[in-house]
Amino acid sequence: MKKIFLPLIVAAVIIGTVYTTIRLAGSNMKPQVEAVRNRVGSLFSDNKSENARKGIFDLSESKEISLEASLQKDGRVKAVWKCRLPDNIKVESVELLRSGSRIEAGEMDFSYIPVAKTACLYPKEKSKSTPAANPTGTGNPGGLQGVYSDTSFADNYTYYYALSVTTDKGEMLLSNNVEVKIPAKKLPVVSKPTIHIDKKNYTLTILDGSLPVKKYPVAMGRKPENRKLIRDMASSPEGIYRIIVLQPNATYYRAYDLDYPNKTDEFRYDFAVEKGLVGEEAGSPIPIGGEIQIHGRGIKHNWTAGCIALRNEDMDELFAHTEINAGTKVIITGYELTPEDIKTILYIKPDRISKMQEALKKAGFYKGACDGTIGKSTMRSIGDFQIKNKLPLTCQPDERTLEKLGIPG
């Protein structure tokens, strides 16, 4: 009986492997759509751990992390995702990742390779900016699934999308990559040019007034999530800047010089030095740094000393537009200063400033007049409040700080 039973088991495993291979091969035949189902054998229950180590699985208990993504006619990328793990494993979060390079688990330095965390798909409350995620399912037995529409990518670029799942055991599981090619388009003449660099999404957008016209993919330094405070040769600034010099023949192909550090950067740096938040170099505080540019020489990885890098052909197109010149506004947003923060800083009304000053005074951080203007004493008070409450040090009325103070928008 044992001699008959053993060959039956072997045959079942072979048939199951062939069946799974055919399913995966078939999914790759769809243009720009790839459905991936990853077995998570190492996470099966203890009584199956020996088989999991040997790579032997029962198809009836196969779990999956799957993703389909495709470019739609309206210009958005539609991502359909599903996550279903063993019942004894809790899903902490599900994120949609996007990069110009293939995203590989366990081999990828996310500070070196530009990888955008495009959306927090689950839980929804982790990301206020991703309402289109629409996850359904509240537990592992039925799984989690949803649809997300991405519009934050650049033009004329090939992206790889992947689903990242973090478990309650601290493990990060990835789906396979889905390739999506974004078509090229020309930059038209812009009457009121503004540049927006989005560090989170690795894009540089040309706006005509407030209307986005074209997006370019970018790379940065080895600390892409940091806001520049000192000369660390790795972080990019965040804030409101201007182009001050155009270099058609620069060290890194072509370049726009920016006015970093500006007065806000200098105040923030001096305040940080005073509070002992800046390290020393040869017995003196590490300098604030400077010479931040938008320049060429490629975007394959994060390689700059804090500048924003583009492809040479993209710098050619930008320099052909003479309306982008000295004085053009450059807004850089990231993890400390979001687009919403920049909007507040630019357009905050005096009555909201007065309410902020009153709240700071009540909390013991401000002693000046609640006059609705932001001077150095108000900036110092904001900085002290941010340090006390472990908020990012901006010394500006960003939304995170105003929310903590109880000042509604």
Helices and strands as residue ranges (DSSP letters): H 2-27, G 41-43, G 46-48, H 49-54, G 59-61, E 64-71, E 77-84, E 91-99, E 115-122, G 124-126, G 131-133, E 144-150, E 157-167, E 172-174, E 178-182, E 193-198, E 203-208, E 211-217, E 239-250, E 253-258, H 263-274, E 280-281, E 284-285, E 293-295, E 308-309, H 312-319, E 329-333, H 339-347, H 350-362, H 376-388, H 399-405
